Amino acid sequence: MLPSDAQINLLLGGGIDSSALIAFYLARGATVRGIHFNYGQPSLDGERRSILALSQHYAIPLTTVDLGLSIVSAQGEYHCRNATLLLAAASIFPAKQGRFSIGIHSGTSYYDCSKIFMADIQRIFDGYFGGCIQVEAPFLEFTKADIFNFCTLAQVPVELTFSCERRGDFPCGQCSSCLDRRILHESS
């Protein structure tokens, strides 16, 4: 159980991973605050609909920030995205100590979804904040199927989530996020 005054600043993208983290932390007694960024992603409209619905469902405060930039996607991977978003979240955080969480998981080859990345980004945060800000990724060793199973057990409203990398109006059905989601739904 987390301390009763534990506040988690959760990076919300509107997908299954970050949505599951809301339930994960609330079940542990934490106060959850959502943060969502516009970084020029094509899926912005769908993400915003999802995070607004999820923040209402769970009654958590939500901050949305327009970064004023566009992170370029190279074959579906946004280089430096997770580091950029974590550092941006910390830069708007008013307190001198706290906890940030991100919904990265195993099963990908991306550096910014790895244990090495988490250790590296924590070292950067330690340099800036003297060890007073912690970065967490509770699902780091979970597969996508593990997260989906957690959603089922925790009754996460998956129907409110949005998972597409290419479109914001409705899922394209062909990107890796759409394919993951289809496979998970078909296997359940």
ABEGO torsion letter per residue (X at the ends): XBBAABBBBBBBAGBAAAAAAAAAAAAAGBBBBBBBBBAGBAAAAAAAAAAAAAAAAAGBBBBBBBAGBBBBBBGGBBBGAAAAAAAAAAAABABABEBBBBABBBGBABAAABAAAAAAAAAAAAAAAGGABBBBBAAAABBAAAAAAAAAAAGBBAAABBBBAABAABBAGABAAAAAAAAAAAAX
